[in-house]
Amino acid sequence: MLFFVTEDFRGCDRKEIYRRFRDQGRLKPDALVVHHSWIAADMSRCFLLVEADDVTLLQRWVVEWADLVEFEIVPVATNMDMVEALSGHL
């Protein structure tokens, strides 16, 4: 499954976030695939497209950062996948 993840850094210690990232990396399970990531121009948020077969992989990743970052995780599908899934109903 694909997930759109927003990491919200507003109200957080951004220097500590980037120190941890520099020193320890993303701290994500190996099976969690990050396809793309973008950072807002004001460095207040990071947006990621990730893939995981098991939602608990995302939960394990969030636990590593929950002391510094607020997360919003939304399951998503590509347009082509959605068209295919709905093809018999259109």
VMD Tcl script that draws the C-alpha trace (Angstrom):
set ca {
  {0.00 0.00 0.00}
  {0.99 3.58 -0.62}
  {0.81 6.23 2.07}
  {1.22 9.97 1.94}
  {2.97 11.03 5.13}
  {3.22 14.55 6.49}
  {5.79 15.12 9.20}
  {4.91 18.36 10.97}
  {7.84 20.11 12.64}
  {5.95 23.25 13.75}
  {6.35 23.75 17.47}
  {9.14 21.16 17.53}
  {12.91 21.46 17.99}
  {13.95 21.44 14.34}
  {17.66 21.41 15.16}
  {17.17 18.24 17.22}
  {15.16 16.66 14.40}
  {17.92 17.30 11.87}
  {20.62 16.19 14.33}
  {18.86 12.85 14.81}
  {18.36 12.48 11.06}
  {22.04 13.30 10.43}
  {23.27 10.92 13.13}
  {20.80 8.03 12.81}
  {19.07 8.37 9.43}
  {15.32 7.92 8.94}
  {15.08 5.21 11.62}
  {12.56 3.34 9.50}
  {12.14 -0.41 9.14}
  {13.95 -1.73 6.05}
  {10.70 -2.97 4.51}
  {9.22 0.55 4.56}
  {10.08 2.08 1.18}
  {10.36 5.86 0.80}
  {9.65 6.68 -2.87}
  {9.93 10.46 -2.64}
  {10.23 13.15 -0.01}
  {9.89 16.91 -0.11}
  {10.54 19.57 2.51}
  {8.47 22.77 2.75}
  {10.40 25.93 1.90}
  {10.09 27.15 5.49}
  {11.27 23.74 6.79}
  {8.06 23.38 8.82}
  {6.97 20.09 7.27}
  {8.23 17.15 5.29}
  {6.02 15.28 2.82}
  {6.78 11.68 1.87}
  {5.33 9.03 -0.39}
  {6.02 5.69 1.28}
  {5.06 2.08 0.58}
  {4.50 -0.73 3.05}
  {2.73 -4.09 2.92}
  {2.04 -3.86 6.65}
  {0.76 -0.73 8.38}
  {2.63 -1.68 11.55}
  {5.84 -0.75 9.72}
  {4.61 2.85 9.72}
  {3.68 2.61 13.38}
  {7.17 1.35 14.27}
  {8.68 4.26 12.34}
  {6.42 6.84 14.02}
  {7.43 5.57 17.47}
  {11.08 6.45 16.68}
  {10.14 10.10 16.04}
  {7.02 10.71 18.14}
  {8.98 12.69 20.73}
  {9.97 15.28 18.08}
  {7.51 15.13 15.17}
  {3.75 15.08 14.60}
  {2.63 12.68 11.85}
  {-0.35 12.54 9.53}
  {-0.58 9.33 7.48}
  {-3.06 8.95 4.64}
  {-3.47 5.75 2.60}
  {-3.48 6.65 -1.12}
  {-3.80 4.98 -4.52}
  {-2.56 6.06 -7.91}
  {-5.10 7.43 -10.36}
  {-4.55 4.45 -12.66}
  {-5.13 1.98 -9.81}
  {-8.33 3.78 -8.83}
  {-9.65 3.83 -12.41}
  {-8.97 0.09 -12.67}
  {-10.63 -0.62 -9.31}
  {-13.73 1.35 -10.33}
  {-13.87 0.23 -13.97}
  {-16.79 -2.13 -13.42}
  {-18.78 0.58 -11.65}
  {-18.41 3.46 -14.12}
}
mol new
graphics top color blue
foreach p $ca { graphics top sphere $p radius 0.5 }
foreach p [lrange $ca 0 end-1] q [lrange $ca 1 end] { graphics top cylinder $p $q radius 0.2 }
display resetview
